[in-house]
């Protein structure tokens, strides 16, 4: 990974934590109790007011896990490019 991806580790972890919180909210609250800016929010008088948006929660959880996986792989050891100072000389 290059230096640009190393700068994205902390934001990726923070995004993963935020998305886990969003997934918990989707799993725990019915549609009428969701914050109004969440997709799937409905008014309490709607016929689907007590519906739980499980698929939205699963999607948030999957994206959170992908974000954690990115952060994990970005923290791995740096690979040296061919011809760098630490590589063995093929002509020796």
C-alpha positions, 0 to 999 in steps of 0.5 A: 500500500502507498502513503495515500492509503495509510492516511485513510486508516483512521477515517476507515476505522471511524467509518466502520464504527459509525456504520456499526452504530447505524446497523444497531439502530436499524436492528433495534428501532422500528421504522417510525423510531428511526431518525428522520434522516435515515432511509426507511423512516416513516411517520407513526401513522404509516402502516409500516411504522412497526417494520424493522429495516433488517436489510438496511442493517445488514448492508450497513454491517457489511460495509462496516466490515469492508471498511475494517478490512481495508484498514487492516490491509492498509496497516500491513508491511510496506512492500519494496518496489523492484530496484529499491535500495533494499533489494538484492542485486540480481547481477551479484 
